[in-house]
Structure formats: structure tokens, C-alpha cells
């Protein structure tokens, strides 16, 4: 009996001891958890700007920021250029408009244009710069009928923030573009308000036009009602302007390549202004804090500033410049074509955003337009004027679009090379192309004229040098968006 009592007491003591240990462990865990929470809360919000940093660290931060912020500084400097414009004018090949207005062309873009790489000659363009910190803007949408149209509206990040186009079944009327901080009253007569995350952006109407004298004439009255202006000018009535009658001035001298919009020597002076306009996306807070702290330190140390500019120049030459070539980025497709799937919806996909900005900035969202890029023939050899090529779409493989498609040829600078036919693309707009007896369509890509019966399908290449092909599919059908349809091979003629 005594043995049983002693055994029971011993077991109770051990149980109590274990419970005590568990309680202590639980309390300890809770204390550690609370302590951890307190430590997290007490951490500073970003870099300590009072500490000394090394030149190499400044270089590292500068390299990173120069790459991911390159497109934003690009768009910011385009806004600065528009700031200098006081009235609508046709300056050489370019239409110019004051901030919060855009200007419309009345025909295809002139081949000598060099402000925006990879223009197309399928639509009549308009372009203007947004300054939503100054005022919201009203966008007029006329009745386009069955004619394809879309207004490209992008923010400082080149991300789209407004859906205006035939693919959205947008109704004629007035629409408002407003900045993130605007809280004014929306006037009667405005159909919808689109909010931008940044105050700076670009608006570019695009209206399809057949390559015929008849359609050039038919589109003119429609173009007159395509306008953008500050909210203060809105009176509920449709405004009109005859774009053919705006003043014409001599434009600036154009080089061979796209104008330089991002300058390493100025980049870090402009970046704080740019970042203030584009609040960080979720997860970007640390990036912003890091580079802004380094920029602040560089204000007091010229050696740091010098190192940052050198680092930016290095990134420009070694990393960004190669992304001008289409074959160096994008989703790789059969026959060496490539594409992107998140155009104008880049978010924090810094690589694709910067690569696209370098090679062909101001692309549309995929549901508006899907692009296919080509630098190589079917054997992986660089396209060059010394060779002849064919691109054949079978009857069943014609680009599936609700809008239009075109195949455009660009020289090594991603611009048009003047030719005697004044032809730079072939596609839906061309009414004289001929199909083969089996219903297929062959486009002849070469510098010298093909046989006479093939001339209507000839896409002239430059007389010498490398070039690229660019297939546009506006308002693409599901097969394109799903990746089930891709372009045919670019075949070298032997």
C-alpha cells in the first residue's frame, strides 16, 4: 500500500513538473513572439541617411535604379519636351501640342519621324502628354461606326489605365482622365472617369485607315472630333478642329536613330521628381528608399555622384542597349519570332518593361494589340538586305483578328527606310495584294523589285544593312491571346 502511495505521489510530481515546463515554454514562446513584434515595429522605415556609404555601394544602387526606372525617366522627359510647346503645330514630321492636349495627324506618319521607334502606317496617329497634376482632361470619342479605333492611354510606368476602344464597345461621348489626388466634382455629361496612379502619361489615339485615296478622304471629318483638353474647357458640347489647317513649322533636324530621352548625366537629378510622381507599387518601398538615400548622399559627395553616373552609363551600354534587339528578350516562339504577353501591364516586371521601352516604347495592352518581333530568318541568321525572303500565310493561318493586321519592315534603327514605293508595311489596309491559287498569301521581303506579278506583295527592304520585321495584330482573337497562333517562318530564298 505504501509503495502504491509513493508511486502515485511521484507521478503527480512529475506531471506537475512537465506542466510547469510546458507553461514556461509557452510563456517563453509568447514573450519571444511579442519581443519579435516589438523589434519589427521599432525598426527604422528605411536606410539610415546619416551613415557613410562606399562608392561601390553607390554604384550598385545606381545600376539597379537606372535599369528599372529607365522607362519612367523616358516618359518624364517626353513630358518636359511637351512643356515647351505653346500651341498646336505640325513641326516637320511631328505633331506638337501643349500639355493636356493632343494633336492628330491626317494621314500615316511621315517616314522620317524619329521621336518614337517602331511607328506604323496602318493608323492615323495622335499624341499628347498628360499633366494631371495641373488638371484632369476630357477625352472626346466620336462615333467611329465600324472603323477600328483605340486610344492608348498610359501612365509614367507605360502601364495602361484607361479602356477606350472598339474592343471595349466604348460609346461616343466624353470621358475624363484624372490623377490619383483629384477630388473635384465630375460634371454632368462625363460618361466615365479613369484614374491614373501617376500625374504624367501619354495619350495616343489610333484610327485605322485603308491605304486608298477614298478612305483618306472619308476619315477626315471623323478626325476633327478627336480631341483632348483640360476640364476647365469642357462645356458639354463636342469641339472640332481641322487638323489640316494647324500651323506648320520647320521641325528639328532628325538623325537616324530614336531621339535620346534618357541621359545618364541627368538621370539622378531627375529621378527624385519622377519617383515623387509615381508612388511605389506594393513591394517597391525599399527600392525607392534605397536609391533616394544614395542620391541624397551624393549631393554632399561629388565622388559618389561621379561613380553613379559612370555606373548608369555602364548599364546603358552593356545592359539596356542590347535590349534594343528584339531577339534578346520576350517569349521565344517557333521560327525565331518573339512576343510579350504583358504589354502596357508591366507592373514590377522591370526587365520586360525596360526592354520594351528601349526597343518599341508605347505598346498597347494585349487585348488591344499583340505584337510579334523578328530579327532572324527560319535558320536563325540575321535578316539582311543581301538576301531575299518570303513570308507565307496559308489560307488557314491568316492572322486571326477582329481589327487588322500588318507586317512592317524596320531598318537597323527600328524606323522606316525611304523607298520608291513609299511602302513600309503590308496587311489589312492593302487592297491590291494577291493570294496564291491555293488561297495562301506570300509577302516578298527584299531590296530589289520581285517579278512584276509579285510587286503588289512586295515589302521593300533597305538597299543595305540589317533589318527587322514586326507583325501587328490589333484586337486579336482568342487564338492569338492564348498563344495557339504564331506567325509563319521568314524563309530565305535560295
Steps between C-alpha positions, in 0.01 A plus 500: 500500500780742596676418174187589300459831686867590444469411126186716465667799669804463274284492184305809608821685567638408159175604329501832682861550404421429133203736506717765658762448232237522223358818653845650525576405139166644385557820693852518363370455145239768551760734642731435206211556259407827669862602508534419131195711422638788702833476319326508162303807595807674635707450185566818297285542187796504261871570462673708764598805298749615765745216436792514261465280190766371266545593138448139393168482684390822328594346166299186580189693600536728198526208258186338635295819500615611155364178353159482666427874488620551140150492345361745755775754440443451127132597529582784741739657249241473225269700726776760542521528122124558472529765773684717249211487252268799524266432207403225261739466211622255240877515554661310216371140523373544857175633641555717809248601763512677839467290816155344551419526130586274214544558132373275220665416173280479192688221322752232585806613694773646279787250445765741633345510851760421769334585835339159565654177372294245307221722365237338281334600177166336560340767717470875522682594820449763762726572797508720807647514848298487821564734794220391733652692791398813310152386401288198412438476126197428288527249215252526213393176330304548176286233336752287312235269356665177383846656466762354736633740764671500838633775725822396665520654849804419712648636822858580596579127520361445145215300659152549354234648728206572267298270278383697199458318171289291269593181690338646813183607318571856616209733435541840333519786745725658762740322737716639779861416587590601856802476728508299820448803727226680309173519697306758303143473377440297186285712268178375345564351158813305591438131431787356704804608702834316466752546783874499445747395770735770372448859383716459190404288202449476126179486297512375142184448293534247218242482224522240223509623141512307173786587270268649240422858390132436573556410864746784550219732402231318697689511831557877508166614653535234770849615599376852568301385807788310662621741768641527853494812718504611868181455702454878529433511123219245518153637425320179404525580129712313249795710390652471155823599332619465143838339552596577140497871582725513808822701457800330343853571616840368413577207728826426675763311306440124524779245524487135407409358842236582760551822693680445832250545782710360787836661575724339769648837601153640580331182618558527875404867507167413338429177685371647831244704304399192303463280808293765675259484206483120506443374856654157558301195405459238776847363572683795343532706817850371580620563144383858515649563845834348402565707189363822648737462797794450264398802292484707818849386600631582152386862539772539765766289331591571136696174483184303573310692231778436250500128581122483458512665157776263392292206621194624312702541182627146540145364535388703200772356278532147632146406607238734353648561155498126408129487587434715194535175303173307506673163514646580843174500696142380498328164485673289237273353230539263202713618207688749723208737550452649846223687681402644836185410692471796741531806279390821675433284810858460619460572871828389661623300198794736469688303237216482247393858567847641437571270204174604338562869574842477339393312187143618435354717774126578522358156424134419561344251741476147353123513452551822300801383298737203508844544344741246353866589447754355259873562446586159351404270215374145556859375527594751769702727270468879539268658243711693252442686174747278318238221505141454384225359724141387484232489770207275402173483690295193408130554440431353844783693669408860425535712816176457700397855589184701556682821409786486252845351450815616326859397437736798529867524408743715700864580436772440760376805697137375516382769262390516139757507221378716211409304187354585160168330569458690828392163641608391847243237593252261346180367650128565541526859371645389163226418251719396207685205654455173311449154644646182354278245318469296822377804694829564681664842513872552434679822587833559325760670719801624301683813395459460123162476327363146455328378183232736372213273605639494856551874543167558678626265774849651521620642831813699408812446713778758532764504229757382753528399862306299755128541560213362711144391440211587731159336482211693657166341585250759620203375702635145480273199528526235771742281302760777508446593863520133603823451306348239268567713191851618419645647179641288217871467419702771333661287231817594316468458125779276369 
